[in-house]
Amino acid sequence: MASLKTRRAYTLVDHFGQERHPVDDLVQRDPRQRALRERIRRASRKLDRALGPRRDDWLDLESKLAELAAWREEAFFEIGHEHGFAAGRAEDMASTPAARSLAAALRDHAIQSGLPRETALGALLEAAWALATKRTPRTARRSPR
């Protein structure tokens, strides 16, 4: 819903001012990742030797790939956080399984719409207002030009 520029949950996770992110530390404890990192180190050394003086081109590419990976990691974290936060609120507010299912569908659609949070909320409120007042939403009553 909100753009990634306005999301901040990922940066708020680090409460200790560490150079490394606590989430990274948890993920790196997985033995499968340690084994994969070792295979990557061996492949990197082999490629480094093979490239010789063209090594800088490879390092530039690696830097760009790392930047993309970091951005994607933060984006996935933020989107997951937003979904979880919204799901918790919807779960607390819905009284029946059918109401929870409707709330989940509306929440997911609003988050996945790509609209700014305020715009998506406005659309949801307009629909709720239409249901509450038994009136057609303003946008649906417009006559074609």
DAJO-V968265 format. One record per backbone hydrogen bond with DSSP energy under -1.0 kcal/mol. CO is the residue of the C=O (numbers start at 1). NH is the residue of the N-H. Records with the same first field share a line. If there is no record, write none. Layout:
CO = NH + NH
//
This chain:
3 = 6
8 = 12
13 = 15
21 = 25
22 = 26
23 = 27
24 = 28
27 = 30
30 = 34
31 = 35
32 = 36
33 = 37
34 = 38
35 = 39
36 = 40
37 = 41
38 = 42
39 = 43
40 = 44
41 = 45
42 = 46
43 = 47
44 = 48
45 = 49
46 = 50
47 = 51
48 = 52
51 = 54
52 = 55
54 = 58
55 = 59
56 = 60
57 = 61
58 = 62
59 = 63
60 = 64
61 = 65
62 = 66
63 = 67
64 = 68
65 = 69
66 = 70
67 = 71
68 = 72
69 = 73
70 = 74
71 = 75
72 = 76
73 = 77
74 = 78
75 = 79
76 = 80
77 = 81
78 = 82
79 = 83
80 = 84
81 = 85
82 = 86
83 = 87
84 = 88
85 = 89
86 = 90
87 = 91
88 = 92
89 = 93
90 = 94
96 = 100
97 = 101
98 = 102
99 = 103
100 = 104
101 = 105
102 = 106
103 = 107
104 = 108
105 = 109
106 = 110
107 = 111
108 = 112
116 = 120
117 = 121
118 = 122
119 = 123
120 = 124
121 = 125
122 = 126
123 = 127
124 = 128
125 = 129
126 = 130
127 = 131
128 = 132
129 = 133
130 = 135
137 = 140
//
